[in-house]
Amino acid sequence: MLHITKKLEEEIKVLEYELTTELPAEIKRAVALGDLSENAEYHSAKQRQEFVNARLGQLKKRMGELSLVNLDNIPHDLVGFGSTIVVHDETKDIDITYKLVTSEESDVTKGLISTTSPIGRALVGKQVGDTVTVVTPNGKREMEILKLFTIHDVVTL
């Protein structure tokens, strides 16, 4: 989780520099060109300024959410954030390993799925032996949980 917050902090720092240093200089140059009603450079810089402000708001909100994560509230015997789960996909007749991560870390090709994804939502709160039905864009899938390692167990994919 630490690397996620570090990544977000770095993006915030870059955007804040752009907002306080680069964009004001661009806007000042554009204003010097005259007539603002038809000044593409000015309008472009103002649009970028709005975007950067909105993105900063999103990132700061996400940082606040991540700071509220309390590992003590994550169960030791149920699927939750940070869990590594081995499931048997009965639809495809294969075993698959997933790790539940934040949306910023998700990478399906590496088995890293978000807790908010269809599969992640279906697995959260379940335990070994449970079978879940997951509705995905490709149709329904039946999965049985074979193994579970929670965030409290030291496991890496």
N, C-alpha and C positions, 0 to 999 in steps of 0.2 A: 504494500500500500504506500510505502514511503516513496518509491520511485514514481508513482502516479502523482502524488502531491508535488514532488520536485519538478516533474514535467509541466504541470499546470502553473507552478510558480514561475518557471522559465518563460512560458508563453505570456503570462501576465506582465512580466518585466519587459519583454520585447514590445508588447502592445502599448504599455504605458509610455515607453520611450517614444514610440511612433506618435502617440496621441499628444504628448507634451512637447516634443521637439521637432520631429519631421513634418507632421501635418501643419502645425502653425506656420512653419517656414514656407511650405507649399502654398498655403492659403495666402500668405503675405505676398509671395511672388505673383500669384494669379490676380490678386487685387490690383497690383501695380500695373497689370496689363490693361486695366480700364474696364469699361462696360460689363458689369457682372451678369446682366441678363443673357448675354450670348457668350459667356466665357466658359468654355468646356473644361479648362484646367481647374477653375474655381469650383464648378459643380462636381467634378470628379473628386477633388480633395474633400469637399463637404460630405459627399456620399461615403467616402472611405472613413471619414471621421465618425459618421453615424454608425457604420458597421463596426469599427473598432470599439466604440462605446458599448454597443450591444454585446459584442463578444466578451469584453471585459466583465460586463455584468453577469454573463453566463458562467464564466470561469470562476469568478469570485463566489457565486452561489454554489457551484459544485465543490469548491474548496471548503465552504461552510458545511455542506452535507457530509463530505468525507471526514471532516474533523469530528463529526458526531458518532462515527462508527466505534462501537465499544465491543471489543473482542470477547469480553465476559458475557455478552448477551447472545453470542453465537453458540448453539448447542454442540455438545460433544458427540452425540449419537444420531443426529439428523442432518440431512443435506442443508447446507447454508453457504453463505459467501466464503470463498476460499477452499471449499470442499473439492476433493478429487473423487470422481465417481466412475466406477466401471459398470456399464449397463449392457444388457443383452438386448439388442434391437431385434425383437421377434419378427418384425416386418421384413427386415433384410437378412435375418439369421446370422448376425455378426455381433461380436463384443466391441464396444467403443468406450474409450476413456475420455471423460470430460473434466475440465476444471472450471468452477464457477468464479468469475472475475467481474470487475467493474466493466461498464460499457466501453471505457477508454482503452482497456486492455484486450478486449475480445478479438479473437482471431480464430475463426472456425477451422481453418486449415491446420492449426496447431492444437485443436481440441479445447481452446479457451473460449468459453461461452459466457455471455452476460447473464447475470441473475434475472434480467428483465426480458431475455429472449424466450420464445415459446418453450424450448426444452428446459431452460433454466427455471422458468416459473413452474413448470410441471414437476420438477425434481425437488425444489425447495420444500423443506419440512418433511420429506420422506425418509425412509430408512431401508437398510438392506432387507431384501425379500419383497419389498413393495413393487407393484407393477403400475406404471403410469401410461396414460394415453396422451400423446402429444399431437396437437393439431399444428402442422407446419404448412408452409405454402405448397409443399409437394404432397400433401395429404396426411392422413392419420398414421401415427406410428405407435406401436406398443413397445414399451421398454421395461425390463425388469432390472432392478438395482442389485448387482452382484456383490460389489465391494464399495466401501465408503471410507475415505480418509478425510477428516475435517481439518479446518485451519489449525486446530490444536495439535494435530499430528504433523510431523515434519515429512512432507512429501513433495516431490517435484516431478513434473511430467518429463 
